[in-house]
């Protein structure tokens, strides 16, 4: 399956969504390591960088990363943190590597306009096959806090060998971009079966809008049972196709950042750039089944049921459950406050202290008491 030269024409809305999520996460990720003296440098890897801009001069991932670094300039200089960028662009079967040449030129032009970059920024450019380069750079990814973008126009990087390497990393957050709906058309080809084998009956029976969820669930199921890696999907509609992001990290600070970005982008489901569960239609009553629950309502119902089965529970347990179900803390907070008002649950004060800072950074563990009726 030949790759499409997406930069010879304007980015479509789905590509813009993907780039904005990449950009938003970089914005949240960079300052995480700046105050930490034991991390003298941080690394960001973009294995499919592109030339830097599309045909309408809209910035691609490399320029967006440089822009976010520029926004944190004061803190970076103050903490004397070294930032190393790894940009790769390679066009197979082409004698002239025009995109790579443009990548270097566009990035260097941007850097030249920001003279203070010279005090802390190093950029490594690669013109190599990303599949081979990934393993070549694994030792560096392991050594430093790293953010890895795998923005392929295909599916090769979801094969087991890459997942296994990423699963072993401890201070690395990564974002995949996967052409998920291509499995419906090409899932039985050797290329796709090698990346991720999905039963043809599953592919044909699953609703098309859920194709990225299906791919995500298959990848998630291949993780070791004791794995600390946490994966989350975000589906993106591009014309008639369903693509998607898979975010991965081992620490809850990263999960909290990504969840907030996802739900801010779509407060209906936090999982797609469209109404993947048709939640907008659920505000109307079904004449036979009554009102159907939205994703948030369903989560609150399930959490309340689990809480009522216990006598006590801590804010840490509830927060971890909330994250694992792909929700932001506020959804659980709303339920806890309602249950307290209804006399079903007790905790001291007005706040249940259910957020990342209280639970993981301040270690402020609060116990909720469940009131039996």
Order of alpha helices (4+ residues) and beta strands (2+ residues): alpha-beta-alpha-alpha-beta-alpha-beta-alpha-beta-alpha-beta-alpha-alpha-alpha-alpha-beta-beta-alpha-beta-beta-alpha-beta-alpha-alpha-beta-beta
